[in-house]
Amino acid sequence: MIKAVTAIWAIRDRLDNAIKYVEDDEKTIEKAFDYISNDEKTDGQKYATYLNCDAFQPQKSMSTTKKMFDDTKPIVAYHGYQSFKIGEVTADVAHEIGVRLAQELYADRFEVIVATHLDKKHVHNHILCAPIRGRVNPLSKRQA
């Protein structure tokens, strides 16, 4: 049985900082996007999946959605990780688990990046999710 450690937290800083967050020890939002999709950590982006957002400009995609819904709340993204024991899973399996988790939690309602990192002894996923729905449900008045 696979047992992954998983955690998700709110990022209350600039979205561009969150994107680069994971790459930098400062742990700012601006660093997160670049870090989680880093070619060296994701085997040349092989293990980076973009759900409901532009794979080439995810920061712009998420920021545009937030502005489109006039969302001024301080949370600019949610950042999560999913870590596996050394040798417990292959990168392919870990990535599939991360993508399936994101699809199950966020379906097609939110903009999400799932990146599987291979830069440590243990394989781990980073999940970055926009704080507002990226798709409009015409039956719902509340989109966030």
C-alpha positions as CSV (number, residue, x, y, z in Angstrom):
1,M,0.0,0.0,0.0
2,I,1.3,3.4,-1.0
3,K,1.2,6.0,1.8
4,A,2.0,9.5,0.8
5,V,2.4,12.5,3.1
6,T,0.3,15.3,1.7
7,A,-0.3,18.9,2.9
8,I,-1.9,22.0,1.3
9,W,-1.5,25.6,2.5
10,A,-2.7,29.0,1.4
11,I,-0.2,31.4,-0.2
12,R,-1.0,35.0,0.8
13,D,1.6,36.8,-1.2
14,R,2.0,37.8,-4.8
15,L,1.1,35.0,-7.3
16,D,4.3,35.5,-9.3
17,N,6.2,34.8,-6.0
18,A,4.2,31.6,-5.4
19,I,5.1,30.3,-8.8
20,K,8.8,30.4,-8.0
21,Y,8.3,29.5,-4.3
22,V,9.4,25.9,-4.3
23,E,12.7,26.8,-6.0
24,D,13.9,29.4,-3.5
25,D,14.7,29.0,0.1
26,E,12.9,32.3,0.8
27,K,9.6,30.4,0.0
28,T,7.9,33.3,-1.7
29,I,5.1,32.9,-4.2
30,E,7.1,34.4,-7.0
31,K,9.5,31.5,-6.9
32,A,6.9,28.7,-6.9
33,F,5.9,28.5,-10.6
34,D,9.4,28.5,-11.8
35,Y,10.5,26.0,-9.2
36,I,7.7,23.4,-9.5
37,S,8.0,23.4,-13.3
38,N,11.9,23.4,-13.3
39,D,13.3,21.3,-16.1
40,E,16.0,19.7,-14.0
41,K,13.5,18.7,-11.3
42,T,10.8,17.4,-13.6
43,D,12.9,15.6,-16.2
44,G,12.6,18.3,-18.8
45,Q,8.9,19.0,-18.0
46,K,8.0,15.4,-18.6
47,Y,6.5,15.4,-15.1
48,A,4.6,18.7,-15.2
49,T,0.9,18.7,-15.9
50,Y,-1.2,21.9,-16.3
51,L,-4.9,21.5,-15.7
52,N,-7.2,24.3,-17.0
53,C,-4.4,26.8,-17.4
54,D,-2.0,27.9,-20.0
55,A,1.1,25.6,-19.8
56,F,3.3,28.3,-21.2
57,Q,2.1,31.1,-19.0
58,P,0.4,29.6,-15.9
59,Q,1.0,32.7,-13.8
60,K,-0.7,35.0,-16.3
61,S,-3.6,32.5,-16.7
62,M,-4.2,32.3,-12.9
63,S,-3.8,36.1,-12.4
64,T,-6.2,36.8,-15.3
65,T,-8.9,34.6,-13.8
66,K,-8.5,36.3,-10.4
67,K,-8.9,39.7,-12.0
68,M,-11.8,38.6,-14.2
69,F,-13.8,37.7,-11.1
70,D,-12.6,40.8,-9.3
71,D,-11.2,38.7,-6.5
72,T,-9.3,40.8,-4.1
73,K,-8.9,38.3,-1.3
74,P,-5.3,37.9,0.0
75,I,-4.9,34.2,-1.0
76,V,-3.3,34.1,-4.4
77,A,-2.8,30.3,-4.6
78,Y,-2.8,27.1,-2.6
79,H,0.5,25.1,-2.6
80,G,0.6,21.5,-1.7
81,Y,3.0,18.6,-1.7
82,Q,2.8,14.9,-1.8
83,S,5.8,13.0,-0.7
84,F,6.6,9.3,-1.1
85,K,9.0,7.0,0.8
86,I,12.3,6.4,-1.0
87,G,11.8,3.6,-3.6
88,E,8.0,3.4,-2.9
89,V,7.0,4.6,-6.3
90,T,8.5,5.4,-9.7
91,A,8.3,9.0,-11.1
92,D,5.5,7.9,-13.5
93,V,3.4,6.4,-10.7
94,A,3.9,9.4,-8.4
95,H,3.0,11.8,-11.2
96,E,-0.1,9.8,-12.0
97,I,-1.2,9.8,-8.4
98,G,-0.6,13.5,-8.1
99,V,-2.6,14.3,-11.3
100,R,-5.4,12.0,-10.2
101,L,-5.5,13.7,-6.8
102,A,-5.7,17.1,-8.4
103,Q,-8.4,16.0,-10.8
104,E,-10.4,14.5,-7.9
105,L,-10.1,17.5,-5.7
106,Y,-10.4,20.3,-8.3
107,A,-11.9,18.5,-11.3
108,D,-12.2,21.0,-14.2
109,R,-13.1,23.9,-11.9
110,F,-9.7,25.3,-11.0
111,E,-6.4,26.1,-12.6
112,V,-3.8,23.6,-11.3
113,I,-0.2,22.7,-11.8
114,V,1.1,19.3,-10.8
115,A,4.8,18.8,-10.9
116,T,6.7,15.7,-9.9
117,H,10.2,16.3,-8.6
118,L,13.1,13.9,-9.0
119,D,15.8,16.1,-7.4
120,K,15.8,14.4,-4.0
121,K,16.2,10.8,-2.9
122,H,12.4,10.6,-2.6
123,V,10.0,11.3,-5.4
124,H,7.5,14.1,-4.5
125,N,4.8,16.1,-6.1
126,H,4.1,19.8,-5.9
127,I,0.5,21.0,-6.5
128,L,-0.2,24.7,-7.1
129,C,-3.9,25.6,-7.3
130,A,-5.5,29.0,-8.1
131,P,-7.8,30.2,-5.3
132,I,-10.8,30.9,-7.7
133,R,-12.6,28.7,-10.1
134,G,-11.2,29.0,-13.6
135,R,-14.4,28.0,-15.3
136,V,-17.8,29.7,-14.8
137,N,-20.8,27.7,-13.6
138,P,-23.7,29.6,-15.0
139,L,-25.9,28.1,-12.2
140,S,-23.7,29.4,-9.4
141,K,-23.6,33.0,-8.3
142,R,-20.5,32.4,-6.2
143,Q,-17.4,31.4,-8.1
144,A,-14.7,31.4,-5.5
